[in-house]
């Protein structure tokens, strides 16, 4: 028996993860600057950019892959027990990967 909503969430998660990882790998260029913006903090005095190493941006891609993989594994294990928990896991993983993609692209564009 195939659950169409689960398959839709899995397909969306796979597409978002692929888009997020590829956007980080394609758009980020180390040759432009050996350090990169790792965080953006706005304080009372002004704007403060915290610099970091290139691994900080690549860690976002690793986070996207880990989040998607963990969500699929946990949803697979919990689907037989509770379908709605598996739906929640996949939907929240979609949201997390989407947010990670937005944040990574914002940090890359500041570079």
C-alpha positions in Angstrom: 0.0 0.0 0.0 1.4 3.4 -1.0 0.7 6.5 1.0 0.6 9.4 -1.4 1.1 12.1 1.2 4.2 10.4 2.5 5.5 10.0 -1.0 4.9 13.7 -1.7 6.7 14.8 1.4 9.6 12.5 0.6 9.8 13.8 -2.9 9.7 17.4 -1.7 12.4 16.7 0.9 14.7 15.1 -1.7 14.2 18.0 -4.1 14.8 20.7 -1.4 17.8 18.9 -0.1 19.3 18.5 -3.6 18.6 22.2 -4.4 20.0 23.3 -1.1 23.2 21.3 -1.3 23.8 22.2 -4.9 23.2 25.9 -4.3 25.9 25.9 -1.6 28.4 23.9 -3.7 27.8 25.9 -6.8 27.5 29.4 -5.5 30.2 29.4 -2.8 33.6 30.3 -4.1 36.6 30.1 -1.8 38.9 32.0 -4.3 36.9 35.2 -3.7 37.7 35.4 -0.1 39.5 32.9 2.2 37.2 33.9 5.1 33.5 34.0 4.9 30.6 35.5 6.8 29.5 32.9 9.3 27.0 35.0 11.2 25.1 38.3 11.1 24.4 40.1 14.3 22.6 43.4 14.6 23.4 45.3 17.8 22.6 48.8 19.1 25.8 50.3 17.6 25.4 48.9 14.1 25.8 45.8 12.1 28.4 43.2 13.0 29.5 40.4 10.6 31.2 37.5 12.3 33.8 36.0 9.9 34.5 32.3 9.8 36.2 29.6 7.7 34.7 28.1 4.5 33.9 24.9 6.4 31.1 26.9 8.2 29.2 27.3 4.9 29.9 23.7 3.9 28.6 22.6 7.2 25.2 24.0 6.2 25.1 21.5 3.3 26.2 18.7 5.6 23.4 19.8 8.0 20.8 19.6 5.2 21.9 16.1 4.2 21.9 14.9 7.8 18.5 16.4 8.5 17.0 14.8 5.5 18.6 11.4 6.1 17.6 11.4 9.8 14.0 12.4 9.0 13.6 9.7 6.4 15.1 7.1 8.8 12.9 8.2 11.7 9.8 8.4 9.6 10.4 4.9 8.2 10.8 3.5 11.7 7.7 5.3 13.1 5.3 4.9 10.2 4.2 1.4 11.3 3.4 2.7 14.8 1.9 6.1 14.1 1.4 7.6 10.6 0.9 11.1 11.9 4.3 11.2 13.6 5.9 10.2 10.4 4.0 13.0 8.6 5.1 15.5 11.2 8.8 14.4 11.0 8.8 14.7 7.2 7.0 18.0 7.1 9.3 19.5 9.8 12.4 18.2 7.9 11.1 20.0 4.8 10.7 23.2 6.7 14.2 22.9 8.3 15.9 22.2 5.0 14.1 25.1 3.4 15.2 27.4 6.2 18.8 26.1 6.0 18.8 26.8 2.2 17.6 30.4 2.7 20.2 31.1 5.5 23.0 29.5 3.5 22.1 31.6 0.4 21.9 34.7 2.4 25.3 34.2 4.0 26.8 33.4 0.6 25.3 36.5 -1.0 26.9 38.7 1.8 30.4 37.4 0.9 
